[in-house]
Structures are given as C-alpha cells and as structure tokens.
Amino acid sequence: MESPRGSIYAVAPVVALALGPDLSFGLSYHRLRGSSQYHFRLQSSFSDRVVYYALQDEESYAGAFVQFGMQARLTSWLAAGATLTSPWRYQITEKEEKIATLLFEVFALDTVATPANDLQKFELEVPLFYEAGFALQPNTRLTLAFDFAARPWSRAKLKTNGVTAPSNLLNSPSLRFGLEYLSTTKWAQFPLRLGYYTDPSPYRDRFFQGQYFGKQIEGSVITLGFSVLKKSWALHCAYETGAQEYSWWLDEGDFYNERRSSTKSRFNEITLEVSYRFASRQQSH
C-alpha cells in the first residue's frame, strides 16, 4: 500500500513596463517551496496486522528563478516576443527516513531511522531556457500565435550530497499554437482561447540496468481559456489537459524477451488569475 502526500507552492511577484504602445517589458521572480511525505507498507494478504516491510520518507523542496520577457508590435497586424528564464537550482532535501522490517515476531516491527548525516540531498542545476514567437492579428477580434520553447535539459547537472554528476537528461523543445477570439458586450470584453503544444519529457522510456534504451517520452497538451476584462480589472481562467505514454519492462528478463508493458499518464490543471492594471493620468485620458 502506497500513500504519497505533499504539495509545492510558489510566490511570483510580477512587474511590467510599457515603453509606448508598441514595446513592453516584464520581469517576474518565482520562489518555490514545498514538502512531501511518502508511506509504503507491504503486508500480508491474510492479515492487516502482519507487515513485512514499511517505509516512511519525508522531503522538502526549494528553488527560485527569474523570468524576463519582452513584446514588440512590428506592424498593425504582427507582433513578436521572447522570454528568458534564468539558470537556477532546484533542491530536494530528505528530512526523515524510517524503515521497518519484520523479524521473527509476528506483530513486532524492527524500525530503523536513517541517521541525519546519511540523509540524501539532491540539487539540480537547471540551465538557461528561452522562448520566442510571434502573433498574427488579421482583424481586431482574431489572434493567432506561434512560439518555440528551447529547454536544453542535456546541460543540466545533478549534485547528490555535493558530488556533481551528469543528469543524462534529454533536450525537450516545445512547439505551441494558440487561437484567441475576442467577444465583446456593453460592459466587458471576453477573450476566448484555444491552444495546443507538444510536451516531450527529458527522459527515455524502457529502463534496464541503469540505462535507458527506448525513445524519448513524448506528450501533448490541449488548453482552453477565457478572460473577463473590465476597465483596469481582469479575470483569467485556463484549463489544461495532457497525456504521455511510455513503455517499460516488468523485470530484467523482459529486456531479452522483448515483453514490454506501457503506461499512459494524464493530467488536468485549472488556473485562476486576477490582475489590476495601473495607468498614468495622461494615459487614462
């Protein structure tokens, strides 16, 4: 029986600056914190009181990075933009680990806590990421957007208890397409959005004896969203759904017999955002 539990939260203050109607810049700072607990119990199928093996693990997560973005309107119907994400470090620290094994007494577990000096600390050095794209606006109500995101995970480095080693990750560039239609009423505007993007994983499937022999795990995501814009206030709602499918071997013998299993994972994500735009007195007139 497995029982994972935990969460990661982020605080991300953002500031934006418009240098005229055709050029704007934005800067955001993202501070991540989180923790998780993992419980695993292998017990008898005949009696819940007989436990053969139990594991309890607790971890904490931390990291921070900066994003810089710019957007320029080149013509009345064409705009271009780019985003840079600074290199940063993502830390995973093991806070507690307890292992219990059944000895000769049926109802007594021998519980051993890992000493503090032996707990693991991982640090992933994430390289610079960048995105670039453009948007077409054939009329005032319709906007088409395309962009490319470079994610050079192969340059990432992994430290385990201070010892640096290659991460063996794969580059996972992403292509994105978006469509927005602007609906208006007397009291507000309602942008409606539809999008699609590729989401390759930096991992290969089919792991065997410390190596990956398969292909890169691919994924795709569909996005839906709408906004409510009224004067300086804005409400943004978005929904994302995606899937990844990969193959793996059940045991070591499967590598030689080519008996594979596959797993398909899905995710659903909902985002809500409220914003207020500050304007100068001259601009408001």
N, C-alpha and C positions, 0 to 999 in steps of 0.2 A: 504494500500500500504506500503510495506516494502522496505527500501533502505539501506542495510548494505555496509560498505566500510572500508577498512583498510588493513594492512599488518604487517608482522613480519619478521625482517631480523636478520641475525646472522653473527658475525665476529669470525672466528675459526682458529687461528694460530696453526700450527702443527709442531712438531719436531720428527724425527725418528733417531734411532741409531742402527747400526748393529754390534753385537759383534761376528764377524766371519761369515762364510757362513750359519751357522745353527741356529743362535739365534739373534733376533732383538726385539727392544722395540720402543714404540711410545707414545707420550704424546700430547694431544690437549686441548685447552682452548676455550670454547664456550660461547660467550656473546650475549644474546638475547635482542632485543629491538623492540618495535612496538607500534602501536596505531590503534584505530578503531572508526568509527562513525556509529551510528545506528539511522535511522529515520523511524518512523511509523506514518501513518495517516489513520484514519478511517473516511471516508467521505460518503456523500450521493451518491447513485447510480443515482440520477436525476440531481444533480448539483455539479460540481467540486468545487464550491465556498463555499459549506456547509460542514464544517469539524466538526465531533462530538468529536473527541479525537485525540491528536497528542503527540508524544513522541520524544524527541531528547536526545541521550545519547552519551557521548564520554569517551573512556577508553584508558589507556596506559598499556603496558606490559613490564616486565623486569625480567631477570634471568641470571644466569651464572653457569656453571658446568665444571668439568674437567674429561677427559677420559684418561685412561691408558690401553695400550694394549701390548701384547707380543705374539711372534710366535716362535716356535721351530720346526726344522726339525728333527724328530726322526730317520727316515731311509731315504733311497733314494726315497721311494715312499709314505711316510707317514709324515704328519706334523700336529701339534696341536697348538691351540691358545686360548687366553682368553682376554676379555675386561672388565674393571671395570668403571662404571660411578658413580662419587661421589654423595653423597646426596647434594641436592640443593633446593633453594626456588624460586618458580615462583610467581611473584607478579602481581596482576591486580588492578589498581587504577582507580576509577571513577573520571574523571576530571570535568565533567559537566553533569547536567541532567535538562531538561526542559519539563514540562508537560502543555499541553494546552487543556482545556475543553470548550465546547460550553455552554454558558449561555442562556439568553433569546434573545440576539441579534443575528440575523441570520449570519451576516458577521463579528462578533467580537469574538475573542478568548481570554479567560482569561488565560494568560501564567504565570506559576509559576516556578521559578528556585529553585532547591533544594539548601539550604544553604551549604556552604563549609564544615561545621562541620558534616553534615548529609550524605555526600557522602560516598560510601562504598569503603573499601579497603580489598581485599582478598589476602591471602598468602598461597600457597600450599607447604607444606614441602614434597619433593619427597625423598624417601629412596634410599639406595644403590641398583643399578642394576648391574647385571653381565651377561656375555655371555661366552660360552665355546663351542669349536667344533674341528673338525679335517677335514683334506683333504686327499684324495687318488689321486695318480697320477700313473695310470697303465702304461702310456707312456709319452713321452715328450710333446705331443700335447693335451692330455686329462686330465682334473682335475675334480674330484667330491668332493663336500664339503657338510658337515652336521654340523649344530650347534643348540644350545639350548639357548634361552634368558630368563632369570628369571626377571620378572617385578613385585615385591611384592607391588602392589598398596594398598593392605589392610593395610600396615603400614604407609601410608601417613596420614598427619594431615592437617587440614584446619583451618586457622585463618580468622575470619571475624571481622574487626576493633579491632584486638588484642585479641579476645576471641577464644580460641582453642576448636575445636570440632572434633570428628571422621569424616573422609572423607566418610566412608561407600563404599569405592571402592573395587573392586574385583581383586585378583591376575590374571594377564593375560600373562602367559608364552607363548612363541612363538617357533615353530619348523620351521627350514629353510633348504632348499635343493637347491644346486646350481650346475650348469654344465658349464664348460668352455672348448672351443676348440680353439687351437692356430693355426691360419693361418699365413703363412709367405710369403714374397716376397723378391726381391733383395734389396729393400730399406727400408723396415719396417716390423714390426710384427702386426698382427691384432687379438687379443683375442676376441672371440665371446662368449657371456654369455646368459644363460637361468636359471631362478630361480623361486622358489615358496616358500611362507611361510604363516603360519597361523597368523592371526592378531585379536585375541579376544579383545573386549573392556572391560575396567574395570567397565562397567555399566550393569545392568539388564534392560530388557525391561518391559513393562506393569506397568507403574507408576500410583499409586492411593492413594490419601490421604496421601502424604508424604512418601510413601513406594513403593519399587519395588517388584512385585510379580512374575515376569516372570523369564526366564532363562538368562544366560549371553549372551550378543550380540557377535556373532561370525563373523569373517571376514576372507578373504583370498586374497592374492596378487600374481600377476604374474609379473615377472621382465624380461626385455630384455636389453642387453647392448653390447657395443663393445668398443674397445680401439685402438688407433694408437700409437705404440711405435717405436721411432726412436732415437737411441743413448741415451742421457740423458733426452730427452723430451718425454712427454706422454700426450695424449688427451683421456679422458674418457667420454663416453656418456651412459646414462641409461634412461630407461623408465619403469615406474611402473603403473599398473592399478589394482584396487581392489574394493571390494564391501562388504557392510554389510546390513543385512536385520533384522528388528526387528518389534515386534508387540506393539500396544499401544491402549488405549481406547479413544474414542472421548470425552466422558464426564463421570461423576460419575456413571450414570445409567448403563453404559456399563459394569462395573465391575460385576454387579449382573446378567445381561442378557448374559454375555459372547459374546457380539458383539464386535469383535476386528477389527482394521484396521492394515495394515502393511506398512512399508516404506522401500524402498531399496535405499541406497545411494552408489554412485560410486565416485571414484577419479582417476585422471590421473596426473602423475608427471614426469617431464623431468629434468634431472640433467646433467650439463656440468662441466668438471673439467680439468684444465691444470696444470701439475706439471713438475718440473725440479729436477733431482737427482744430488746432489753434491757427487763427488767421490774423494778420495785421489789420489795423483800422483802414489803411489805404486799400488793401486787397478786398476787404469786405464791401466796400462801396463799388 
